[in-house]
Structures are given as structure tokens and as C-alpha cells.
Amino acid sequence: MDKFNQLRGTAAPLDMINIDTDMIIPKQYLKTIKRTGLGKHLFAEMRYDDNGNEKPEFALNKPQYRNAQILVADDNFGCGSSREHAPWALLDFGIRCVISTSFADIFYNNCFKNGILPIKVTKQQLRELMDDAAKGSNAVLEIDLEHQTIGRPNGESVTFEIDPHRKDCLLNGLDDIGLTMKRESGITDFEEKRKRDQPWA
């Protein structure tokens, strides 16, 4: 997966609690096992009406947020079913970072495995960042994973905590396969030793 170090991008506000994975990517789009092509269906039931026309009031349909790379959302983002298609759809749309006060555990873990940085902040910090995101074309945040900071438009910054192992994986672009490949030589040595010691196995 792509490395994540620094990100400077427009932040779109989703001032809603309990945005679940079915809202992120509705069930009818789960038939594919490809990680691409899902971006056009991201938040489909909120983005489009019954005729497939865009709802102009939805944040990601507004001109200033069409290229958003960051979402600022309220409590409990990614709750509901465990579908990995949710981070796939976010990433395919162009979202590399989601900021909230809390995330569902499975969605939170899936983000790291797909190169998306989920950041947990306090309620007060969220309100400030939500206000920043509401500034439209001026809603630019600067994410620095190495230093664990969010740079705000007014020049202030917010610090955040992250598990060191997950941070290292994002900085180096390592998903589960990448982590396994880092141990390739050790795995090969083990297999060769096993063949010598247990040729019957």
C-alpha cells in the first residue's frame, strides 16, 4: 500500500454520529472483491437521490469538497458490519484520513491495513476541526504522521496519539502482506531447516 507521512488536503465535514459501514458503502456494492471502482458509490444513499442525481446539500457533492482527502466526522464512525469495502471505497474516492472522536474497532483496524489514517481527537478538538472543515475551499488541514500533529488553517495544531506499530506500518506502507514479506528470509530459513530435520513431513 502507499506510504503515509504527510498530507495536506481539503477536509470535508460530516457532522453526524454513528456513520455506519452500510452508509459508507451500501450492501448492493459488496459483490466485487476489487479494491477499485467503489469510490463512485461512497455514501451512495446520501450522495444520490432515487434517480441517481446528486443531492446538492451533501458535503462531498459541493464543489469545494469534491477533491477532499480528509473527513471530519462525529462519534462512532465506521460502526455496523465489518465490511472491508468501507475503507476501500473511501480510499478509491481519495480519502486518506478520517478524524473523529471514536471509531468502531474493526473499521479502525481495516483503515490501517488499507493506508488510511484514522485519528481520534477529543470532543472539543473535533468541534474546532469541524468548524475548520466548514470553511469550504479554505478547509485545508495538514496531517503530519511522523510528528502526530494536525495543522489547522489558523496556524494552531492538534496533537494525536497512535499505536507505534500501526504508525510504523503506515509510514513504511506495510500491510499484512508487506509485514510478512519483511520476514521472508526467516520464513525461508525455517522451511529449509524443517525439510532437513523432518524430510518425511
C-alpha positions in Angstrom: 0.0 0.0 0.0 1.1 3.6 -0.4 3.1 5.2 2.4 1.5 7.8 4.6 3.8 10.5 6.0 2.4 14.0 5.5 -0.9 15.0 3.9 -2.1 18.5 3.1 -5.6 18.5 1.8 -9.2 19.7 2.0 -11.3 18.4 4.9 -14.9 17.7 4.4 -17.3 18.0 7.4 -19.7 15.1 8.1 -21.4 16.4 11.2 -23.2 13.1 12.0 -22.9 10.5 14.7 -22.9 6.7 14.1 -22.0 6.8 10.4 -22.0 3.0 9.8 -20.4 0.9 7.1 -23.7 0.5 5.2 -23.9 4.3 4.9 -20.3 4.4 3.7 -20.8 1.7 1.1 -24.3 0.2 0.8 -24.7 -3.6 0.7 -25.6 -3.7 -3.0 -22.0 -2.8 -3.9 -20.3 -5.6 -2.0 -20.3 -8.1 -4.8 -16.9 -7.1 -6.0 -13.6 -8.2 -4.5 -11.7 -5.5 -6.3 -10.4 -2.5 -4.3 -11.0 -0.1 -7.1 -14.2 1.4 -8.6 -16.0 1.8 -5.3 -15.4 5.5 -4.9 -18.3 6.5 -7.1 -20.6 4.6 -4.7 -19.2 6.1 -1.5 -22.1 7.3 0.7 -24.3 6.5 -2.3 -27.6 6.7 -0.4 -26.7 10.1 1.0 -25.0 11.4 -2.2 -27.7 10.5 -4.7 -31.5 10.6 -5.0 -33.6 7.7 -6.3 -33.0 8.8 -9.8 -29.2 8.8 -9.4 -28.9 12.5 -9.3 -26.5 14.2 -6.9 -28.0 15.7 -3.8 -26.5 19.2 -3.7 -26.7 19.5 0.1 -24.4 16.6 0.7 -20.9 17.7 1.6 -18.9 15.7 -1.0 -21.2 16.9 -3.8 -20.3 20.5 -3.1 -17.6 22.0 -5.4 -15.3 22.8 -2.6 -15.2 19.3 -1.2 -15.2 17.2 -4.4 -11.5 16.5 -4.0 -11.5 16.2 -0.3 -8.8 13.9 1.1 -9.8 14.2 4.8 -13.1 13.6 6.5 -14.1 15.2 9.8 -16.9 13.2 11.3 -18.7 12.9 14.6 -18.7 10.0 17.2 -18.6 6.3 16.3 -17.5 6.4 12.7 -17.5 3.1 10.9 -19.9 1.2 13.2 -22.1 -1.6 11.8 -20.9 -4.6 9.8 -17.2 -5.5 9.3 -17.1 -4.9 5.6 -13.6 -4.0 4.4 -15.2 -2.5 1.3 -15.8 0.6 3.5 -12.1 1.7 3.6 -11.7 0.5 0.0 -14.5 3.0 -1.0 -13.0 5.8 1.0 -9.6 5.3 -0.5 -10.9 4.9 -4.0 -12.6 8.3 -3.6 -9.4 9.8 -2.4 -9.9 9.9 1.3 -6.6 9.2 3.2 -7.5 10.4 6.7 -10.7 10.3 8.8 -10.8 12.3 12.0 -13.4 11.5 14.7 -13.7 11.2 18.5 -14.2 7.4 18.2 -14.3 4.6 15.6 -15.7 1.1 15.5 -12.8 -1.3 16.3 -13.0 -3.4 13.1 -13.3 -0.4 10.8 -10.4 1.3 12.7 -8.2 -1.7 12.1 -9.2 -2.1 8.5 -8.2 1.6 7.8 -4.6 0.9 8.8 -4.5 -2.2 6.6 -5.5 -0.1 3.6 -3.4 3.0 4.0 -6.0 5.3 5.7 -5.1 7.1 8.9 -7.9 7.2 11.4 -7.3 9.9 14.0 -9.0 10.1 17.4 -9.4 13.5 18.9 -11.3 15.0 21.9 -14.8 16.4 21.6 -13.5 19.9 21.9 -10.9 19.3 19.2 -13.5 17.8 16.9 -15.7 20.8 17.2 -12.8 23.1 16.3 -11.8 20.9 13.3 -15.4 20.6 12.2 -15.6 24.4 12.2 -12.3 24.4 10.1 -13.8 21.9 7.7 -16.9 24.1 7.3 -14.8 26.9 5.8 -15.2 25.3 2.3 -12.2 26.0 0.0 -10.2 27.2 3.0 -10.8 23.9 4.8 -7.2 22.8 4.4 -5.6 20.7 7.2 -2.0 19.5 7.3 -1.6 16.0 8.7 2.0 15.1 9.9 2.0 11.4 11.0 5.7 11.4 12.0 5.1 14.2 14.5 1.5 13.2 15.2 0.0 16.7 14.5 -2.9 18.2 12.7 -2.2 21.7 11.4 -5.2 23.9 11.4 -5.9 26.9 9.0 -5.4 29.4 11.8 -1.8 28.1 12.4 -2.6 26.2 15.5 -2.0 22.4 15.7 -3.7 19.5 17.4 -1.6 16.5 18.6 -2.9 13.0 18.5 -1.9 9.5 19.8 -1.4 6.4 17.7 -0.1 2.9 18.3 3.7 2.9 17.4 3.4 -0.3 15.4 0.5 1.0 13.3 2.3 4.3 12.8 5.4 2.4 11.5 3.3 0.4 9.1 1.7 3.5 7.6 5.0 5.4 7.4 6.5 2.4 5.5 3.5 1.4 3.5 3.3 -2.1 5.1 0.0 -4.0 5.0 -0.3 -7.6 6.3 1.4 -9.0 3.2 4.2 -6.4 3.4 4.8 -7.3 7.1 5.0 -11.0 6.1 7.5 -10.2 3.3 9.8 -8.4 5.7 10.2 -11.8 7.4 10.7 -13.7 4.1 14.3 -14.7 4.8 13.4 -16.1 8.2 10.4 -18.0 6.8 12.6 -19.5 4.1 15.3 -20.5 6.7 12.6 -22.1 8.8 11.2 -24.1 5.9 14.6 -25.3 4.8 15.5 -26.4 8.3 12.2 -28.2 8.6 12.8 -30.1 5.4 16.2 -31.2 6.7 15.0 -32.1 10.2 11.7 -33.7 9.1 12.1 -34.9 5.5 9.0 -37.1 5.9 6.7 -34.2 6.7 
